[in-house]
């Protein structure tokens, strides 16, 4: 119970994702490896079709923690879990603004 009480303020303090900032980050930073159109490059395509087999939690984990032994870096130092969820949802839906 004490753990829940100590976690609540941190969750409430998280800010809502900034769609403009995150869409720009995905296109520029993710696009540098996954292709500027996100259809593939050094990294795999980030299209809805390519990401179909992955669930949101798996994608959030990859975004935040990277893939050891590959060029995919961890973005946890720069993104919150809410940010990663927003990105995963938009990529899976194929509707990045």
BADRENLO-799982 format. One record per residue: x, y, z of N, C-alpha, C, O in turn; residue in one letter; residue number from 1. Coordinates in steps of 0.2 Angstrom, whole numbers. Atoms other than C-alpha are relative to their C-alpha. Layout:
! residues N
X,Y,Z,X,Y,Z,X,Y,Z,X,Y,Z,a,NUM
...
END
This chain:
! residues 97
4,-6,0,0,0,0,4,6,0,3,11,-3,x,1
-4,-6,0,14,12,4,3,1,-7,5,7,-9,x,2
-3,-1,7,22,8,-13,-5,4,-5,-3,8,-8,x,3
5,-3,5,6,13,-22,-1,8,2,-1,12,-2,x,4
0,-7,-2,5,29,-11,6,4,-3,5,10,-4,x,5
-6,-4,2,23,34,-16,0,0,-7,3,5,-10,x,6
0,0,7,20,30,-34,-5,5,-3,-4,8,-9,x,7
5,-4,3,4,40,-37,2,7,-2,1,9,-7,x,8
-2,-6,2,12,57,-36,4,1,-7,4,5,-11,x,9
-4,1,6,25,52,-49,-4,0,-6,-3,3,-11,x,10
4,1,6,12,46,-61,-4,6,-2,-5,8,-8,x,11
4,-6,1,1,61,-59,4,6,-3,2,10,-6,x,12
-4,-5,2,16,72,-62,2,-1,-7,5,4,-10,x,13
-3,0,7,20,65,-79,-5,4,-5,-11,5,-4,x,14
4,-5,5,15,77,-93,-2,-4,-6,0,-9,-8,x,15
3,3,6,5,73,-108,5,0,-5,8,5,-6,x,16
-4,0,5,14,68,-123,-1,6,-5,-7,9,-6,x,17
0,-6,4,18,83,-135,0,-3,-7,5,-5,-10,x,18
0,3,6,12,76,-152,4,3,-6,7,0,-10,x,19
-4,-3,5,21,89,-163,8,-2,2,11,-4,-3,x,20
-7,1,-2,38,86,-153,1,-8,-2,6,-9,-5,x,21
-2,7,1,36,67,-154,-1,-2,-7,3,-6,-9,x,22
0,2,7,31,66,-172,6,2,-4,9,-1,-8,x,23
-6,-2,2,46,76,-176,6,-4,2,10,-6,-3,x,24
-5,5,-2,57,65,-166,0,-6,-4,5,-9,-6,x,25
1,6,3,50,50,-174,3,0,-8,7,-4,-10,x,26
-2,-1,7,53,57,-192,7,1,0,11,-2,-5,x,27
-7,-2,1,70,64,-189,5,-5,3,9,-7,0,x,28
-4,4,-3,78,53,-176,-1,-7,-1,4,-11,-3,x,29
1,7,2,70,36,-179,1,0,-7,4,-6,-10,x,30
-1,1,7,70,40,-197,7,0,-3,8,-2,-8,x,31
-7,0,2,89,42,-198,2,-7,-1,6,-9,-5,x,32
-1,7,1,89,23,-196,-5,-4,-4,-4,-8,-8,x,33
6,4,3,72,17,-201,-2,3,-7,-8,1,-9,x,34
2,-3,6,71,28,-216,-4,6,1,-9,6,5,x,35
4,-6,-2,64,46,-217,-8,-1,-1,-12,3,1,x,36
7,1,1,48,39,-223,-3,-6,4,-8,-8,4,x,37
1,6,-5,49,25,-210,-2,-7,-3,-4,-11,0,x,38
1,6,3,48,12,-223,6,-5,-1,7,-9,-5,x,39
-6,4,0,65,5,-219,6,3,-2,6,8,-6,x,40
-7,-3,2,84,9,-220,4,-5,4,4,-11,2,x,41
-4,4,-4,97,3,-208,-4,-5,4,-3,-11,5,x,42
5,3,-4,83,-2,-197,-6,-2,-4,-7,0,-9,x,43
6,2,3,67,-11,-201,-5,5,-1,-5,10,2,x,44
6,-5,1,51,-2,-208,-4,0,7,-4,-4,11,x,45
4,-2,-6,41,6,-194,-8,1,-3,-11,5,0,x,46
6,-1,2,25,4,-204,-5,-4,4,-3,-9,7,x,47
5,4,-3,8,-3,-197,0,-7,-2,0,-11,3,x,48
0,7,2,10,-18,-207,6,-4,3,5,-10,5,x,49
-6,3,-3,27,-22,-201,0,-1,7,2,-6,10,x,50
0,1,-7,23,-19,-183,-6,-4,2,-7,-4,8,x,51
6,4,-1,7,-29,-184,1,-5,5,-3,-6,10,x,52
0,6,-4,13,-44,-175,3,2,8,2,-2,12,x,53
-2,-3,-7,20,-33,-160,-5,3,4,-9,7,1,x,54
5,-3,-4,9,-28,-146,3,7,3,9,8,2,x,55
-2,-7,-2,10,-10,-139,6,-1,6,11,3,5,x,56
-5,1,-5,20,-16,-123,6,-2,-2,12,1,0,x,57
-6,2,3,33,-24,-133,3,6,-4,10,7,-3,x,58
-3,-6,4,36,-9,-144,2,6,5,7,9,4,x,59
-2,-4,-5,36,2,-128,7,-2,3,11,2,4,x,60
-7,3,-3,50,-9,-121,5,1,-5,11,3,-3,x,61
-6,-1,5,60,-8,-137,2,7,-1,7,9,-1,x,62
-1,-7,0,58,11,-138,4,2,6,9,6,5,x,63
-3,-3,-6,63,14,-120,7,-3,1,11,0,4,x,64
-6,3,-2,76,1,-118,5,-3,-6,10,-5,-5,x,65
-4,2,6,83,-2,-136,0,-8,0,-3,-12,3,x,66
-2,7,1,89,-19,-142,7,-2,0,11,0,-4,x,67
-7,2,-1,105,-25,-135,3,-4,-6,0,-8,-8,x,68
-4,3,5,118,-30,-148,-2,2,-7,0,-1,-12,x,69
3,-3,7,109,-20,-162,2,8,1,3,10,6,x,70
-1,-7,0,111,-2,-167,-6,4,4,-6,10,5,x,71
6,-3,-3,93,1,-159,2,3,8,3,-1,12,x,72
-2,-3,-6,98,13,-144,-6,1,5,-12,1,3,x,73
5,-1,-5,88,15,-128,-2,8,0,2,12,0,x,74
2,-7,0,77,31,-128,-2,2,7,-5,8,8,x,75
2,-1,-7,73,30,-109,2,7,2,-1,10,6,x,76
-2,-6,-3,84,45,-105,-3,6,-3,-3,11,0,x,77
3,-6,3,74,56,-117,-7,0,0,-11,5,-1,x,78
7,1,0,57,49,-117,-3,-3,6,0,-7,9,x,79
4,3,-5,44,45,-104,-4,-6,-2,-4,-7,-8,x,80
4,6,2,33,29,-104,-6,3,-4,-8,-1,-9,x,81
5,-3,3,19,40,-109,1,2,-8,-2,0,-12,x,82
-3,-2,7,29,47,-124,0,-7,-4,-2,-7,-10,x,83
-1,6,4,34,29,-129,-7,-4,-2,-8,-6,-7,x,84
6,3,2,16,23,-128,-4,4,-6,-6,1,-10,x,85
3,-4,5,10,37,-139,3,-1,-7,0,-2,-12,x,86
-3,2,6,23,33,-152,-2,-7,-2,-3,-8,-8,x,87
2,6,2,19,15,-152,-7,-1,-3,-8,-4,-8,x,88
7,0,3,1,18,-154,-1,3,-7,-4,0,-11,x,89
1,-3,6,3,30,-168,3,-4,-6,1,-5,-11,x,90
-3,5,5,15,18,-177,-4,-6,-2,-5,-7,-8,x,91
4,6,1,4,3,-175,-6,2,-4,-9,-2,-8,x,92
6,-3,3,-11,14,-181,2,3,-7,-3,4,-11,x,93
-2,-3,7,-1,21,-196,-2,7,0,-4,9,-6,x,94
3,-7,0,-7,39,-191,5,4,3,2,8,8,x,95
-5,-5,-3,9,48,-186,-2,7,-3,-2,8,-9,x,96
2,-7,2,3,67,-187,6,3,-4,5,9,-7,x,97
END
